[in-house]
Amino acid sequence: MLLGTVYCTSTRPLEQVETVPLVTTDVDRFWAVYPAALRDTAHAYRVFQEQYFDHGSPGLREYFTRKYKGD
């Protein structure tokens, strides 16, 4: 029922699952940056921002913007 509501009210066309790329490079980048954030916990936010989010996939950057900067 809810899916039908979302489908009917969405202004963007739904994409076929097969056409949406699955990006996993953000996971590898996270684990590469994580130790640096642990070494400098006072600046962990900056470390993640500069080394992870700024170089992430378009989806990760959009997530960061919506989650932490508001939309």
Buried (B, 14 or more C-beta within 10 A) or exposed (E): EEEEEEEEEEEEEEEEEEEEEEEEEBEEBBEEBBEBBEEEEEEBEEBBEEBBBEEBBEEBBEBBEEEEEEE
